[in-house]
Amino acid sequence: THVAHGFITCIEEVAAARGIEVTSRHSKLIKNHALNGSPFEKKKREKAKDRKRRMKMKILQAAENKWPDVDFQSDDQSDAMWLLSLVQEELSWK
């Protein structure tokens, strides 16, 4: 977390110098957007890391369905696409 905050600080500094607006959204909001608000069922006795892996795969599958022409290399890429989609929707840039 500490390193991530350092990266964010650098990004915000460069963006400010170039007049670029920076925004962020909570990960839960992005996940909710990706899954269209459908609930994510927690399984009894499931370890947190297994639940997290299952959630990542579900979001990646949703991204592959929404953008079939994109060759997703990782769940990070799908998260970025969902963040872009969420912000575009908020700004009505569909």
Order of alpha helices (4+ residues) and beta strands (2+ residues): alpha-alpha-alpha-alpha
